[in-house]
Amino acid sequence: MFDTLRKIINGAKADYADIRYEIKKDTIVAFNGRELSQIGSNSTDGYVVRVLDKGGLASVAFTQLTDASKSVRFAAENAHLIGKARKEPVRFAPTEVIKDAFIPELKEDPRKVTMAEKLELTRKYNNIPLKYDKIVMANISYREICREKYFLNSEGTEIREDLITVQLSGLITSRDGNLIQNIRVGAGGSDGFSSIRNQEKLFEENTAVAIDLLKSSPVKGGMYNCILNPGITGVFAHEAFGHFSEADIIETLPAMREKMKIGGNFGSDVLNIADDAPMPGQLGFYKYDDEGVKVRRVQLIKNGVLTGRLHSRRTAAEFNEPLSGHSIAEDYNYAPIIRMGNIFIEPGSHSLEALLGMLGDGLYVVDAKGGSTSGENFSFGALYAYLVKNGKKTEMVRDINISGNLYQTLKDIKAVGNELVLRKTGGCGKGQLNLRSSLGGPNILVNNLVVGGI
Amino acid sequence: MEKLIELSKSVSDKAEVYWLKQNANNISFKNAKLHDIDSKLQSGASLRIIKDGRIGFACTRNLLNREEFLRNALNSLQGGAEADYEFPLTVKIPELNTYNASLEKTANTALVNECARVSELLKSKTSGEIVADAVTHISEVRISNTAGTDISYKSTAYYMIAGVIFPGSATGILRFFTSKAFEPMPDSLINEIIHLYNSASKVVVPKGGPMKTLFMPNSSGVLIARILSGLSGKSIYEKISPIAGKAGQKIWSGKITVYDDPLNDKYPSARAFDDEGVACRYLPFVEKGVLKNFYYDLNYAGKLKAAPNGHGYKWGGDTITTRPMPGIAQFGIGTGDKTLAELIKAIDRGIILEGALGGHSGNIPNGDYSIAVSPALYVENGEIVGQVKDAMVAGNIYQTLKNVVDIGDTASALGNNIIPPILCDEVSVVTKR
């Protein structure tokens, strides 16, 4: 394969060129209530070529080998167009030349599990919620993505890496008269099929929550002090803060770039945030990014002070900061962009009981239902929350959507719990989907969050 | 393609091949400078077969191995996903003008120059950070099945997205322009960006509470996701649509008319047939507040014993690897008779919701929304006072769309949604005051 790829980019005659070829095998088993709605396994493949020449960088994704030379030519023409239009040329930070093949070790290779077993296991989990009268729908699906990647660049790097992700996820919907509630459930990982075995308890517990939500009241909109559980702490770390650690987002937003200067103070001493993609066993694990750079742990915030950032070769050169290996593509349809690998707020010293005591009155907010950011402001939905009175969890409330100002909220993090929990399923959409976007944290105590209610 | 259909016939009762070729270019200006050019030259095919009442699926980017492609489809039959439908015989399709050959010849330099022109205009009239993207798509689709259908279309699409970002954030005032061929972004859109951006220079913290909310096309996705959830055949089948069984009843304000208008070929998303080869037609969902129809793909129409109405689309991902699901070609909300200025004048106290964060989360089937403004402008006595930050807008569409004050006279095309501004009353706004 590398010979073919080398021949393609040799035609570029540019300062730099790279090419990635991927075979993507996608396996799915999906239920729609008791009915199986989708099952099957398919492989598709494609190429992405990038050319850096005369001060510009451009990419072309193509699927037919016969289009290779045309694609290289387009990429070069577009790179020249960019170079001509810019005063400052696009540059790449230097990186070591690597020749490696990395095939991850798995706890049970999903490719060796039969489709019949995948079907039965998914059916078993899907049937758990459907045992209950108040549950009107379960849409549980099994998804397995195996990416076989070949990366080669004109500097001599040649990397073969496999990324194998399994995900068991879906929606459980409950209904009482006109009131419809739903809850997301998910398990999985990047270290093998064993991550989705023995998940009955997860499905039973989430089913119980979906039923309990029918009896709960909507939260009253207003400002609350809150404890965010690890599931939602992770979404906060990812959405509110993490995206602005991605250098390609702030690169072209001068005012945000000024605010996000290394050494700036962003929170109290208790706040530490890291992205640790090389941490073994977690969903976001990989060895090399899609520019052939070896990924490393990045300390983003240490004791409230901004200490690092996530980079591509382009942004590391632009910011004159160290490379981090975070340039990742969804698949062969896309050129890479900067993505978090495994972002989390690092644990501190407080137990949940101690945090509840410190909170006094407020909300204990449990698990996320999506989130987004617009720079200084963020928003995320939570599955549910408990009202906390005098340091005790009381009734369950629903329809929790929270918004806040990033800088103020980081300063309003008053205490950090002692147990780190990382999410098992991902799905960050930044123009491309990143199924392996891992996030997490401990319970954290945050003051003054705006809760929308309905 | 013919060979594949023949080959499929030899192993299954019925087969359908969907073939797509797509070339795309995306020119991206950030902070008023040319930043990136991304292109795609892609093609592929997907195959569905029906055998003994079961559906099988396979897809490929390179038809190098036809037998393996077929084997994948056959293997997927084994799980037993039921097919309560037949592939349609569609011979006559509406004639649409979806292709303008000039776009094939439009050079990237022309698109770069247009982004530069718009960026410079916005930069000279505002103090914000400028973004501009020009995108071209040239697509060819062919659907062939064993019932005898063999239909195809070619389409060209040009999109321009430009706007001004509020410094210190990643949000701003953006406008979309859509056409089948390259043409300059109209001055009216550029002037609207400049006017709204400059009106928002002051940050205000109004008192929260129920107030008038003008859902601009850019934030209408909040309403559309929930409207489409309620109208989808999939939601009916899953018993999660709050309006199932309410056809003929008045569910919203008499000012609200909602439809799919696939044959309106003024826009590049016009379609003569859906992704399953069913011919498209105008379909009203809600007329003057009265619920009329739901939308179905072949699968859910079959399960619900309803007539398929041309709404099976491979949205929501890679078209080649995605199976059809209920979807809409060109979703529209009927325009009213008020200009944007008149709508703003009608607000005694309220907000102009230019964008929303978190529209995809929350209890969508129930119609609930609870979103952060991103951004919103605060209006008092018909005048824009400034920008509101840190605020949330919440409600339920089955209530909000009963409280419609007026609808704008101009619809904007955002992707395949063609939507006017909608002014609603009594919408809950939570602020920090």
Interface residues (C-beta under 8 A of the other chain):
Chain A: D26 V29 N32 G33 E35 L36 S37 Q38 I39 G40 S41 N42 S43 T44 D45 G46 G56 L57 A58 S59 V60 A61 F62 T63 Q64 L65 D67 K70 S71 F74 A75 E77 N78 A79 L81 I82 A85 R86 M115 A116 L119 V136 M137 N139 T173 R175 N178 L179 I180 Q181 N182 G221 G222 M223 I249 E251 T252 L253 P254 A255 M256 K259 N333 A335 K369 G370 G371 S372 T373 S374 G375 E376 N377 F378 S379 F380 G381 R398 D399 N401 S403 G404 N405 L433 V450 V451 G452 G453 I454
Chain B: K30 N31 K33 L34 H35 D36 I37 D38 S39 K40 L41 Q42 S43 G44 G56 F57 A58 C59 T60 R61 N62 N72 A73 N75 S76 Q78 G79 G80 A81 E82 N108 T109 V112 A116 E129 I165 P167 G168 S169 A170 T171 G208 K234 Y237 E238 K239 I240 P242 G317 D318 I320 T321 R323 G355 L357 G358 H360 S361 G362 N363 P365 N366 D368 Y369 S370 I371 A372 S374 P375 K389 D390 A391 M392 V393 A394 G395 N396 S428 V430 T431 K432
